[in-house]
Amino acid sequence: MLNDFVQQRVELQVPEVYLCADRDEAIRWVQETLRNQNLAVVQMGFDGDMTGSASLAFSRRSAHLLASMLGDGGGKPDEALDAIGESVLIEVGNVLMSGVMGTLGNMLRVEVHYQVPLFLRHGVEMMVADGGDCAFLVARTKLSLADLEMEGVIIVLFSLRSHDAFLDAVDRCLEAS
Amino acid sequence: MAKILVTEDSIYMRRVVTTMVREAGHTVVEAADGDECLRQIAAESPDLLLLDLVMPGRDGLSVLGELAKSESSLPVVVLSADIQESVRRGCLELGAKAFLNKPPKKEALLAAIRQALGEANRDTER
């Protein structure tokens, strides 16, 4: 998917996936991965058979790289992304997160309906802002694009009720295999 | 060549798709959400609709539903990041001629447009 955007080979490290016990642990995961760099975050809500949100965080540096490669924009690297840059990130986030959630949905035979993805300007805390009674599925990976190394973290946040539905669906999938 | 309505809320993706379509020689009309899409269909009488699904306000499935209800003959090609099989099936059942995942490969997009326009012309001739 990402290589279709940038028309170059994208190498993806095997992602680490972790189920975090609470909001604070999820925040620590993101901060450890992105080493407290300024973040560019895209978030997409979903409902249906499962309810929650998926968020994709890039370091600001990686976000500017992507924006300049795809959108001929982005603005200055040490400044906030411009409108085209945000639009690029939102669409990349949309495709990546839809890919993750859609793969889960197809495999587990559950269906979700997506909300319009949003660009978050307030960093990692906003990724898990609604995390009161939620479980957090965190996947972190590194992307290598040509000679550029980019880091991204995806967090999928399920409501507690959906967390149970998710685990039930995993059990059914394993029993059927 | 055809007049094609591109309905997509993302500024970036709308630019990518309209560029592909214009470079193929078609005329492009744009809409950024479902309500604007329906207005443009009434005002511009496009030959084909390229339709995103997730948009603010009226979404793409709602547009497909409206077109099906009015028995519109406008051919629709859906462009979506959604890879769920159930969603693809639902769009085709509502009358979409094709469902492509984003980002679309240029040749696949243009082939889907050619096929949908060709089918529409054959239906008109009958």
Boltz contact constraints between the chains, C-beta under 6 A:
constraints:
  - contact:
      token1: [A, 4]
      token2: [B, 103]
      max_distance: 6.0
  - contact:
      token1: [A, 5]
      token2: [B, 103]
      max_distance: 6.0
  - contact:
      token1: [A, 71]
      token2: [B, 12]
      max_distance: 6.0
  - contact:
      token1: [A, 87]
      token2: [B, 10]
      max_distance: 6.0
  - contact:
      token1: [A, 87]
      token2: [B, 11]
      max_distance: 6.0
  - contact:
      token1: [A, 87]
      token2: [B, 12]
      max_distance: 6.0
  - contact:
      token1: [A, 88]
      token2: [B, 12]
      max_distance: 6.0
  - contact:
      token1: [A, 91]
      token2: [B, 10]
      max_distance: 6.0
  - contact:
      token1: [A, 91]
      token2: [B, 12]
      max_distance: 6.0
  - contact:
      token1: [A, 91]
      token2: [B, 13]
      max_distance: 6.0
  - contact:
      token1: [A, 94]
      token2: [B, 81]
      max_distance: 6.0
  - contact:
      token1: [A, 95]
      token2: [B, 81]
      max_distance: 6.0
  - contact:
      token1: [A, 95]
      token2: [B, 102]
      max_distance: 6.0
  - contact:
      token1: [A, 98]
      token2: [B, 81]
      max_distance: 6.0
  - contact:
      token1: [A, 98]
      token2: [B, 82]
      max_distance: 6.0
  - contact:
      token1: [A, 102]
      token2: [B, 83]
      max_distance: 6.0
  - contact:
      token1: [A, 102]
      token2: [B, 84]
      max_distance: 6.0
  - contact:
      token1: [A, 105]
      token2: [B, 84]
      max_distance: 6.0
  - contact:
      token1: [A, 106]
      token2: [B, 85]
      max_distance: 6.0
  - contact:
      token1: [A, 111]
      token2: [B, 86]
      max_distance: 6.0
  - contact:
      token1: [A, 114]
      token2: [B, 54]
      max_distance: 6.0
  - contact:
      token1: [A, 116]
      token2: [B, 54]
      max_distance: 6.0
  - contact:
      token1: [A, 116]
      token2: [B, 56]
      max_distance: 6.0
